Amino acid sequence: MKIYENIYVNDLEVRVGGKIFKFADDTKLARIVDNVEDAKLMQKDLDHLAGWADANQMQFNVDKCKIMQFGMGNIEFKYDLGGGAG
């Protein structure tokens, strides 16, 4: 007998300060990062997403995760999503 489960992602952004965009199996996190403190807040958002995934027995495909930065003055902060550096 097969057992199917539904996982709802409506609570994905509950503890995230950045903007979350969801479509099908795609999730994007956006935040303005002007300095190291902003980058730490982005990392905190990523930590919350990783915690959500763990609590719901799901995984983000870290190999498909990318960082896109706009503007000048990149502080080259190293982000991490659940143990997989981005």
N, C-alpha and C positions, 0 to 999 in steps of 0.2 A: 504494500500500500504506500503510495506517495503522499507525503505531507507537504503542503505548500504554505509558505508564510508570507505575509505582507509586511514590509517595513516602510513606515511613513517617514518622510524626511522633513516634514513641516517644522519640527523642532530643532533642525540642524543649526539654525542661527541664533538660538536662544541666548547664549552667552558670548556671542561674537560681536565686537564693536565695529568691525568693517562691514562693507556691503557684500551680501551673498547673492549670487545669481545662480539659479538652478534651471536646468532643462534636461529632461530625460535622465540619463546617467552622467550628466556633466555638472560640475560644480565649480564656480569661480568665486574667488575672494578678492575684493578690491579695497584698498585703503590708501589714503594720501600719506606718503612717507617722506618727510622733509629732513629728518634728523635721526639720531640713534634711538631716542626715546620712542619715536613713531615706529621705527623698525622693531623695537621690543614689543610694542603693542600688536604689530602684525604677527610676530612670533607667538604671542599669547593667544591670538585668534587661531593660529594653526594648531597650537596645543589643545585648544578647546575642540576643534574639529577632529583631531586624532582621538581625544577622549570620547567624543560622541561615537566615533566609529568603533572603538573598543567596546563601549557599553552596548552597542547594537550588533556586535559580532559581525562587523563589516570591515572592509579594507578600502583605502584609497589606493589606486594604482600609482605608486610613487614614481615609477618609470615614465609615466605620462604627464607628471606634474611639471609645470614650467613656470618660470618667473618672467613677467613682462614689466619692464620699467619704462616710464615715459618721462621726458624732461632731462635736464642737465644736473650734474652734481650727484651722481650715483655714489652712495656711501658704501656700496659693495658689502652689505650685510649678508651673512650666510644663514639662510632659513632652513628649518628642519620640520618635516611632517612625519611624526611618529617614527623617528629613527632613520629616515631616508633624507639626507641633506639635499636641498634644492639648489 
